[in-house]
Amino acid sequence: MKKVVFLLVIFMAVTGAMFAQSAESIFGAIPTAEYTKGDDNAVWTFGATGLTIRNSEGSITIPIRNMRDLAAASDSDGAGLTFAFDTEENRRTYKIISNPLNRTVFITITKNGVTLPKTTLTRR
């Protein structure tokens, strides 16, 4: 009986730790750096407080506190995060997965309900 209670306490502690992750720790799954997006050469800069995306049309900064539904994620390529961010023109969700072995980040964007092809962010 003591073993069961002990295992239950351990399980509850681990589960609580998973749900207690702060937004900053979830966002920390992607190493802080500048990356170039493979399909359009946009520069994605991950920082401690958010994400900045610069392309030929301009620049946008998305603070962590403005990321809707920020959550940890993983798949066969590695671990990372998902979040949503809406502008006046578009509703977007992002799935960003980091592979630290080859310093590559994979990104899948869903724009207005349409999932765009998965692309690569390469560390600069």
PEWOPE-V350089 format. One record per backbone hydrogen bond with DSSP energy under -0.5 kcal/mol. CO is the residue of the C=O (numbers start at 1). NH is the residue of the N-H. E is the energy in kcal/mol with one decimal. If there is no record, write none. Layout:
BEGIN
<<CO;NH;E> <CO;NH;E>>
END
This chain:
BEGIN
<<1;5;-2.3> <2;6;-2.6> <3;7;-2.7> <4;8;-2.3> <5;9;-2.4> <6;10;-2.3> <7;11;-2.7> <8;12;-2.4> <9;13;-2.2> <10;14;-2.5> <11;15;-2.5> <12;16;-2.5> <13;17;-2.1> <14;18;-2.0> <15;19;-1.9> <16;20;-1.3> <18;21;-0.8> <22;26;-2.1> <23;27;-2.7> <24;28;-1.4> <26;29;-1.7> <27;30;-1.6> <29;31;-0.6> <33;46;-2.5> <34;124;-2.6> <35;44;-2.8> <36;122;-2.6> <37;40;-0.5> <37;41;-2.1> <42;37;-3.0> <42;44;-0.6> <43;45;-0.5> <43;54;-2.7> <44;35;-2.7> <44;46;-0.6> <45;52;-2.2> <46;33;-0.9> <49;64;-2.6> <50;47;-2.7> <51;62;-3.8> <52;45;-3.2> <53;60;-2.1> <54;43;-3.0> <55;58;-1.4> <58;55;-2.9> <60;53;-2.9> <61;63;-0.6> <62;51;-2.2> <63;66;-1.8> <64;67;-1.8> <66;68;-0.6> <67;70;-0.7> <68;84;-3.1> <71;82;-2.5> <73;80;-3.2> <75;78;-1.3> <78;75;-2.4> <79;98;-2.8> <80;73;-1.9> <81;96;-2.9> <82;71;-2.3> <83;94;-3.3> <84;68;-2.8> <85;92;-1.4> <90;87;-3.1> <90;92;-0.5> <91;112;-3.5> <92;85;-2.5> <93;110;-2.5> <94;83;-2.0> <95;97;-0.5> <95;108;-2.4> <96;81;-2.6> <97;106;-3.3> <98;79;-1.1> <98;100;-0.5> <99;102;-0.8> <99;103;-0.5> <99;104;-1.6> <103;123;-1.3> <104;99;-3.0> <105;121;-3.9> <106;97;-2.9> <107;119;-2.5> <108;95;-2.1> <109;111;-0.6> <109;116;-3.1> <110;93;-2.0> <110;112;-0.6> <111;114;-2.0> <113;115;-0.5> <114;111;-2.7> <114;116;-0.6> <119;107;-2.6> <120;38;-3.3> <120;122;-0.5> <121;105;-2.5> <122;36;-2.6>>
END
